[in-house]
């Protein structure tokens, strides 16, 4: 199970806006000039995710959430790996397959390029439809972190 601590940045009727909780460790670390995590964090200073209010667990009252409340997000590692494979490998494999078949068929390079762009957009649209209908955010667990932590 992978987990991340976030803080509530805003509570809206349909969404709870979440931001990563910065522990401040990156600013004091001596490895920060060569650290990839530090570089990624510096690129995205104001990251924010809108989490649907309807998916907040019933034991965690949305109305009681306020700005600055810390929440722990948990997701199964296997589910994250499945989604990553779907998002990264499926488009690449489909592009390579179409390019190979088109090349063997003797198509020109411009036609192969056009087919690759069409297949890429089609595969991304199909992935988007699949994620909307089959993979929900219901598999993400939220839990409040006590104020003392």
C-alpha positions in Angstrom: 0.0 0.0 0.0 1.4 3.4 -1.0 0.5 6.4 1.0 1.0 10.1 0.8 0.1 12.9 3.3 -1.8 15.8 1.8 -3.5 18.8 3.2 -6.9 20.3 2.4 -6.5 23.5 0.5 -10.2 24.2 -0.1 -13.6 22.5 0.5 -16.2 23.0 -2.2 -19.7 21.5 -2.6 -18.5 18.9 -5.1 -14.8 18.7 -4.5 -12.2 18.7 -1.8 -9.0 20.3 -3.1 -5.8 18.6 -1.8 -2.2 19.6 -1.9 0.9 17.6 -1.1 2.1 18.2 2.4 5.6 19.6 2.3 7.6 18.4 5.3 10.4 20.8 4.5 13.0 18.1 4.3 14.0 18.9 0.8 15.2 22.4 1.7 17.6 21.2 4.3 18.9 18.1 2.6 22.6 18.2 1.4 21.7 16.1 -1.7 19.2 18.5 -3.2 21.4 19.6 -6.1 21.4 16.1 -7.4 18.0 14.9 -6.2 15.3 14.2 -8.7 12.6 14.5 -6.1 13.8 18.0 -5.2 13.8 19.0 -8.9 10.2 17.7 -9.4 9.0 19.4 -6.3 10.6 22.7 -7.4 8.8 22.5 -10.7 5.4 22.0 -9.2 5.1 24.3 -6.3 1.4 24.7 -6.2 0.1 21.3 -7.2 -3.5 20.7 -6.3 -5.9 17.8 -7.0 -9.7 18.1 -6.9 -11.0 15.0 -5.1 -14.8 14.3 -5.5 -16.6 14.9 -2.2 -18.9 11.9 -2.9 -15.9 9.6 -2.5 -14.8 10.9 0.9 -15.5 8.1 3.4 -18.7 8.5 5.5 -16.8 8.5 8.8 -14.9 11.6 7.5 -17.5 14.4 7.4 -16.8 16.7 4.5 -18.3 19.6 6.3 -15.9 19.2 9.2 -12.9 19.4 6.8 -11.2 22.8 6.8 -8.2 24.3 5.1 -5.0 22.9 6.5 -6.5 19.5 7.6 -4.0 16.7 7.0 -5.2 13.6 5.2 -3.4 10.4 4.3 -4.2 8.9 0.9 -3.6 5.2 0.4 -3.7 3.2 -2.8 -2.7 -0.3 -3.6 0.7 -0.6 -5.2 -0.5 -3.2 -7.7 -3.3 -1.0 -8.9 -0.8 1.9 -9.4 1.4 -0.4 -11.5 -1.5 -1.6 -13.6 -2.6 1.9 -14.3 1.0 2.9 -15.2 1.4 0.0 -17.6 -2.0 0.8 -19.2 -1.1 4.5 -19.6 2.5 4.0 -20.9 2.8 0.7 -22.6 -0.5 0.4 -24.4 0.0 3.5 -26.6 3.7 2.7 -27.3 2.9 -0.9 -28.3 0.0 0.1 -30.5 2.1 2.8 -32.2 5.0 0.4 -32.9 2.6 -2.3 -34.2 0.9 0.1 -36.6 4.2 1.6 -37.8 5.6 -1.9 -38.4 2.5 -3.1 -40.3 2.4 0.1 -42.4 6.1 -0.2 -43.2 5.7 -3.8 -44.2 2.8 -2.8 -46.4 5.0 -0.3 -48.2 3.3 2.9 -47.1 5.1 6.2 -47.4 6.7 7.8 -44.3 4.1 10.6 -44.3 1.3 8.1 -44.3 2.9 6.1 -41.6 3.3 9.2 -39.5 -0.4 10.1 -40.0 -1.4 6.5 -39.0 0.7 6.7 -35.9 -0.9 10.0 -34.9 -4.4 8.6 -35.5 -3.6 5.4 -33.5 -2.1 7.4 -30.6 -5.1 9.7 -30.3 -7.5 6.7 -30.6 -5.6 4.7 -27.9 -5.6 7.7 -25.6 -9.3 8.2 -26.1 -9.9 4.5 -25.4 -7.8 4.6 -22.3 -9.7 7.7 -21.1 -13.0 5.9 -21.6 -11.8 2.8 -19.8 -10.6 4.8 -16.9 -13.8 6.7 -16.6 -15.9 3.6 -16.7 -13.9 0.8 -15.0 -11.3 2.4 -12.7 -12.7 4.7 -10.2 -11.3 6.7 -7.4 -13.2 4.5 -5.0 -10.1 2.4 -4.6 -8.2 5.3 -3.0 -8.6 5.3 0.8 -8.6 8.5 2.8 -8.0 8.8 6.5 -7.6 11.8 8.8 -4.4 12.4 10.6 -4.7 13.5 14.2 -3.6 17.0 15.0 -0.8 15.7 17.3 1.2 14.1 14.4 
